[in-house]
Amino acid sequence: MRRKIYKSFLFLLLFFLIFTHIKRINNSKIILYKKIPYSKFINDIKTKNIKKVLINNNILKAKNLNNEYIKTTITSLDKKLISRLIKNKIIFEVKNGHQKSWVLQTFLSWLPTFMVAFFWMLFIKNMQNSKNVNFSFNKSKAKMINTKDNFINFSNVAGCNEAKIELKEIIEFLKNSQKFKKLGGYMPHGILMVGPPGTGKTLLARAIAGEAKVPFFTISGSEFVELFVGLGALRVRNMFNNAKKYSPCIIFIDEIDAVGRQRGYELSGGGNSEREQTLNQILVEMDGFEKNSGIIIIAATNRVDVLDKALLRPGRFDKQILITLPDVKGREEILKIHIKKVPILINMKISILARSTPGFSGADLANLVNEAAINAASLNKKVVEMENFEYAKDKIILGPENKSIFIQEKDRINTAYHESGHVIVAKTFPKSDPIHKVTIIPRGYSLGITWQLPKYDKINLYKKRILEKISILLAGRISEEIFTKNSSTGASGDFKRATKLAKDMVICYGMSKIIGVVYHKNDDSFNKNYNKNISEKTKYKIDKEIKKIINTQYQISKNIIKNNKNKIKIMVKKLLKKETLNSKEINKIMKIKN
């Protein structure tokens, strides 16, 4: 940018210099002076043959009566010369010092003009960069990925088989649209991908373009929103006009909720806000008077509840594809893709790793493999082993080990009893999730952890299993009270989770006979202070029912711990010695008779 400004400034300077020189030549006559000896010049003065004289240091220029221009040179100033000129009444002029060149005179006269022009050009360039005036909007900010540069296809995407099956129709339409047009079908205007963060929405959209071999435009929803009203709408028009040149193609808008939120909820600006103007332009481009044939809009969001209804209707986004967190099989497929990049043991079972990562998204699994590789490299290993993946998993979920923290012995003992209580109660319920390991090594904000590893992903929650989960959560505090005759703040997280489960049973799942199947939870996303018409009597019943569930499960858990005191004491001793016990060691302890 600076180089362009300097070039413009130099071009302007050169132009004015040439213009001034030409003007000077045109306005001035070329005078040829005849050089004569100084003695002859003095003689011409005596004979009054000189009209006027110009004296400049040691150079004398004159004009005689014959209108001839003459000049002469003197080595030193003749002191009588001035008196002779005055005596003979000859007009003369004396100039002392060197005369400035016409180039310097011209430059100094035009310098203020040059400075004003320079700063004006600098101001215009800064306006284009900082304020984003209309000059910079001729180019769309959407990044285009050509078919040659897109190496992503469905083989690079795993864990969302249902979505891939549904998207195959779109790929077929992009490849052979005539097949569908013969039967009256038309290309969908838009596809909305809905799902939690990290589930592969962006990767899947790029894979569609890779499979169909069409250009792929990508832009974020936040890039449409500008400071000045109307500029975001202009950006939308430019993007669609550019995409029409490469039809058929795909436009991918990531995080569309940044610009597509419901209208009318703005605190300021109202209907004239920039975001709403931009949204209106998107609606028109997707399904207005002019059809964008050959262009498919794919958008991604994890907040479909806040999107404007006009954006979700058929004709705009015709299809909504739900991309959920991967199940056990999906996680295994995702891990196989990422593990190809790292060396692992031949006999390592990826299925166990997939089963131990419930709730992990595709991005989480990619991060898991990367953290495991980093851990193996730091230990100077040649391959990544299962223990490296275990370390990475614990680090992602719970945070890194707090090796620098000093824990007093009484705190270690209290934590050991706390975690042992969780383990014993969980193992007592035959259908609860198996215990994977228990540790008293502090990680993040936790001084210890009891890790349950589900055999399969759970789709539904059943009342009996929820009640068992509440008992397991309360067991830590109960164990502390029975064995240490004291209680600590370490159970606050357990109480929070147990209370939430009991509350959801009452107000969401309809699992309370007293409250019934009425849904009381507030789901208003825009007004958090929204209060439904629930009577004080009903609120009292809800609180009473939640407390009843907690107290009942607390007593059940307490009875289990009292009946297994010997097992808890043995487990505490081993935890204080080894700090971590795996499932095999836990099962041996459970076989001991009380």
N, C-alpha and C positions, 0 to 999 in steps of 0.2 A: 504494500500500500504506500509506504514512504517513498519507494523508488518511483512509483507513478507520479506522486506529488512533485518530487524533484525534477522529473523529466518535463512535467507540465510547466514548472516554474522556469526552467532553462529555455524551453521553447518560447515562452512569453518574452523573456529577456532578449533573446536573439532576434525575435520579431521586431521589438521596439528599436533595437540598435540598428538594424538594417533599414527600417523605415526612417529613422532620424538621419542616417547617413545619406540616404537618397534625397531626402528633403533639403539637407544642407548643400548637397551638390547642385540641386536645381535652383536654390535661392542665391547661390554665390557664383561669381564669375571667376574663371581661371585666369590669374594674372602672372605674366612672365616678366621677371625683372632682369635688366641688363646690368651686369657688374662692371663698374668703372673704378679707376684708381681714386684714392682719397684726394689727391692733389687736384684732379680734374673737377671733383665735387666742390672743392673750395673755390675754384676758378668760376664754376657755374653760379655760385652764390654771389661772387663779386660782380658778375655780369648780369645778375638778377634773372638768370635763366631757370630758376627753381620756383615752383608754385607752392608746394607744401612738403613737409619733412616729418618722418616718423623715426624717433630715436628709441632703440631698445637695446640697452647695454652697449655693446661694441658694434652693433649693426645699425646702419643708416639706410632708410628707404625713402625714396623721393619721387616726385612727379615734376617734369620740366614743362616749359611752355609749349613744347611740341607734343605734349600729352604722352610722353614716353616714361616708362617706369624704370628707375635705375636704383642700384644699391651699391654700397661700398662698406668696407670694414676698416675699423680703426683699432690700433693696439691699445690705446689709452684715450680716455675722454679729453677731447680738446676743450680747455677751459674758455677759450675765446669763441667757440662755436656758437654758443647760445647768444652771445653779444652780437656776433655777425648776423645771425638770423633775425634778431630784433631790429638791428640797424637797417637791414635791407627789407624789413617788413614782410618776412616770409612766415607763413603759417606753419607751426611745428607742434609736435606732441611727443612727450617723453613717457616711456613705460619702463619701470624698474622691475627686476625679478623675472623668473621664467614664466611663461604663459602656459596655462593649463591646456592639456590636449582636449580636443573636441570629444573624444571618447569618454574621458573622465567627467567633463562638464555634462554630457548627455546622461551618463549613469547617475550622477548626483541629482540631476533634475527629475529623473524618473524613479528614484529610489522609493519615495513614499508610495507611489502607485504600485510598485512591485511588492512592497510589504503588505499592503492591503489585499492585493490579489492572492498572495501566498497564504495568508491567514484565512481568507475566505474559502479557498480550496481545502485547507486542513479542516475547517469547521464542517464543510459538506461531507467529507470522508468520515469524520467522527460521527456525524448524524446517521450515516448509512449503517455503521457498525453497531452503535449503542441503541439507537431508537428504532432500527429496522424499518426505515422508510420504504416506500413502495418499490424502490430500485431493486432491493435484494429479494423481493418476492417473485421475481420473474422465474426463479428456479425453485422447485418444490424441495422440501426437506426430506421427503421420502427417499430412502436409500433403495436403489434398484440392484437386485442380484440376478445376473443373467443365468440362462440355463447351463452355460459352460462352467460357471463358478459355483453352482449349487450341486454339491455332492451328497446331500442328505436325501434319503428315501425311507420307506417304511421299515427296511431292515435295521435302520439306526434308531428306531423307536420301539419301545416295549412297554408292557404294563397297561396298555389301553386298547385291547383287541376289539372291543365293541365299537369304540370310536373309529378305529381304522376300517372296520367293515362298512360302517355307515358312510364314511368319506370316500370309499371306492366309487360310489355313484358320481361324485363330483369329479373325480379324476377321469372317469369314463366320459363324462359330459365334455370336459375340456379337450379330450383327445378326439372324440367323435360326436359332435353336437348334432349332426344331421340325423343320427340314429334316433334321438329323442324328439327332434322337431317333427319328424314324420308322423309321430303319434300324438302331436299336440303338446308335448312337454317343453318347458322352457327352463333355462338355466336359473338356479336360485340366485337371488340378489345378494344375499348375505348369509354367513354362517357364524353363529355366536358360540364360542367355546367357553364353557363355564366350569370352573374347578378351583381347588385350593392352589396356593402358590407352589411352584416347583414341580407340578405334575406333567409338564412337557407340552403346554399349549403352543408356545412359540415354535418348539422343535417340530411338533406335529404339523403346524401350518406350513413350515418350510419343506417338510417331507412331501406334502401334497403337491407343491410346485415342482419338487424334484421328480416325483412319479409322473406328473403330467407333462413335464418338459416345457414349462411356460415361465415367462419372467415373473419375478417376485418383488413387490414393493413393500417395504416395511417402514413403519413410523409409529411413534408412541403418541398416545392420546394427549399427553401434556404438551407436545410440540405444536399443537394447533392453537393453544390458548396464548394470546398475545396481550400486550399492555393496552393497545389502542383498539377500540371497537371497529370491527370490519376486517382487520388484518388476518385474523384466524380464518374467516370465511373465504378470503382471497386465497389463502394457502390451500384450503380444501379444493377450490375450483382448479387451481393450478395442478394439484396432484391428480385429479381425475382427468384433466385435459392431457396431461403427460402419459397417463396410463392408457388412454384410448389409442395412442400411437403404437402401443405394443400389444394390443388385444389379439388373442385372449391372454389374460394375465390375472394375477392375484394381488390384491392389496391387503396387507395385514396391519391392523391397528391394535397395538398392544395397550393394555390398561385403558380400555375405552371409557371406563367409568370416570376418568379424569375430565372428559368433555361431554359425556352422554348422561349426566345425572338428571334427575327429574327437574323440569322447569317449574319455577314458582316458589322454590325454597331458598332463594338467595336472600341474605339479610340486607344487601344493598345492591343497587343497580337495576333490580327488577327485570322486566322483559328485554331491556336494552343492553344487558350485560354482554360482554365479549363472548363468554362461554356459551350463552344461549344463542347468540348470532351464529357462532360456529356450528353448534348442534343443528340449528335450522338449515344451514347450508348442506350438512351431511345428509339430512333427511331428504332434501330436494334432489341431491345428486344420486341417492340410492333409488328413489322411486318418485321422480318428478315427471315433467312433460317430456323431457328428452331421456330416452332409455340408454343406459350404458351397457350395450350388448357386448358380451365377451369379457366383462370384468366381474370377478367375484370378490366380494368383501368378506374377509375373515377377521373377526375381532375376538379378543380374549379379555376376560375379566374374572375376578373372584368375588365381585359384589354385584351380582345380577339384580339384587333386590333394590338397588338405588338407581337403576337405569330408567330412562324415560319410556313411558308406555308406547309412544309413537315410534320409538326405535325398535321395539320388540315385536311389533305387529307383522303379520305376513305381508310380503312385498318389500319389506326392509330386511330384517333378519328372518328368513324363512325357516331356518333350522337352528335349534339349540342343541348342542352336543355336550353332554355332561361328562367331564373327565375327572374321575374320582382318584383317590389315593390307591395305589396298586395293592392287590391282594398278595398272598404268599407266592403264588405262581408268577404273578407279574413282577414282584420284587426279585425273584430268582432270575427271570429273563433280563431284567435291567442290570443286575449285578454281572451277569455273563457278558453283557456288552462292554461294561466299564472295566471288568477284570482282564479283558483281552489286552489292555494296554500295560498291565503290570505282571511280572513273573510270580507265580504262586506254586505251592506244592501240588503235585499231580493228584494226590489222594484227598485233597481238601474238599469237604462237602459244602457246596454253596447253599444247598437247601437249608442247612442248619443256620447259616448266617441270615438267610431270607426269613426264616421263621422267628429269629430273634430281633427283627427290626419292624414290628408292627407300627403302622402309622407313619412310616418313612415315605417321603415322596421321591420321585426320580432324582431331583436335585440333592436331596439328603443322601441318597445312596451313592451318587457320584462323589460327594464330599467325603463319605465314609471310606471309599476306596482310596481316595487321595490322602486322607489322614493316615490310613494304614500303611501306605507306601512310604510316607514321610517318617513314620515311626520306625519302620523296618530299616530305612536308610540311616537314621540316626543311631541305630544299634549295630550298624555295619553288617547287616544280613544280605545275603545274595538273593533271597526270595522272600515274599510276603507271606507270613504264616498266620494261622488262626488267632493266635494270641495278639498279633498286631491289629487284626480286625476287632477283637474284643476291646482292646485299649481305645481304638478309634471310636467305637460305639459308645463306650462309657464317657469319653471326652465330649462327644457331640451332645449327648442327652443330659449329662450331669455336670459337665465342665471338667477342666483339668484337675489333677490331684493337687491338693493343697499341702505340698511337702514342707513348705516353710512355716506352716502354722504349728504352734506348740499346744498340744492337748494334754491336760492334766489326766492323771491316771483315773481319778474318780469319774471324769467325763467319758473316758474310754469304756469304763465298766458300765456306766449308765447307758451308753450307746449300744453296747453289746447286749444288754438285757432288753433294750427297746427293739432292736432288730430281731432278736431271738423270739420275742413275743409275736411279731408279725409272721415269722416262719412257722412256728408251732401251730398257730391258729389256721394258717393257710393250708398246711399239710393235713390238718384234721378234717377239713371239708374235702370229700373225695373227688368232687367235680370242679374244684377250683383250679385255676391255671397252675401248672407245675412250677416249683421254685427252681430257677436257673442258677442263682448264686446269691450269697449274702456277704456283705463286706462292711467293715467299720472304718475304711479308709475315707477320709473327708474329701468330698468333691463339690466344688461350687459352694452353695449355701447349705449343703447337706453333710452331716457328720457320718452318715452311713446309709446304706440302701439295701433293700430286699428286692431282688429282681425276679419277677414272675414271667415265665415264657409260655404264651398261649400255644396250644397245639394247632390251632387254626384261627383264621380271622373271624371275628364275631360280627354278625349282621344284626341280630336282635339281642336286646338285653332282657333277661327274664327276672321276675321279682325275686325268686329265691337266690339267684346269683348276685343280685344287687345287695340283698340283705347280708349275704356272706362277705361281700366286698366291704361293707360298712364294718362288720365285725373284725375283719383283718386289719382295717385302718385304725380301729380303736385299740387293738391289742398292744401296740407299742407303749402307750401311756399306762395301760393296766399292768403290764410287766414291770415297768418302773416302780409303780406304787407298791406292788406285792413284794418285790425283792430288795429294792433300795429304800423302801419306806419314805419315798420322796417323789416329786414330780418336777419335770423340766419344761422349758419352752420348746423343746424339739418336736413336740407332737402337734404344734399349731397347724402345720401343713396337712397333717392327717385329718385333723378336725374340720378343716375347711373343705376337703374333698368329701368326707363322710357326710357333712351337713348338706353339701350341694346334691349328693346322690339322694338323700332323704327328701330334700325339697323338690327335686325333679319327680320323684315317685308320687308326691302328693299333688303338685300343680301342673305337671306335664304329662305323666304317663297314666294317670287315672288309676293308681294302685292303692288308693285309700278308700275304704268303704264309707267313711264318714263324709269325706269331701266329694266323692263320686268321680265321674269322668269329665268334669268341666275343666277346660284349659284356662289357666289363670296367668300364664307367663306373658310379660310385655315384650312384643316383638317389633315395636315401632322403631325403625332405624333412624328416623329424622328427629324425633322428639324423645329424648331419653327420660324426660320428666313426665311423660304421658302416664296417666293413671286410669286404669279401667274402673268401672263402677263395681267395686267389690266392697261389700259392707264390712263394718268393723267386726261384726259377729263371725263372718266367714274368715277374716284374717286371723281372728283369735283361734278358730278351729284349725286353720292351717298350721299355725305355730305350735299348737298343742299336739297335733298329729306328728309333726316333724320331731318334736321332743320325745314323743312316745316311741317312735322307731329307733332313735338314737339310744335311748335308755334300755330298750329291750335287747338290742344287739350288743350293747355294752355288757349287760349281764351274761349273755351267752358266751362272749369272748372271755370274760373273767372266769367263768366256770371251767372253760377249756384249759386256761393257763394254770389254774389251781390243780387240775388233774394231771398236769404234765410238768411239774416243778423239776423233777430229776433231769428230764431231757433238756430243759432250758439251761440248767446249771452246767451240764456237760457242753452244750453248744457255746455258752459264754466263755468257758475255759479255752476252747479251741479257737474261738474268734480272737480272744486276747493274745493268743500265741501266734496264729497264722494270719489274722486280720481278714482273710477271705476264705469262704468255704464254697465249694461247688456242689452241684446236685447230688453227686455220688456220696460225698461226705455227709450231706444233710440226710440222705436216705438211711445211711448206717446209724445215725443218731436216733432216727425215728423208730428203728427196730428195737431199740433198747426199752426194756420194760420199766415202768415207773416203780 
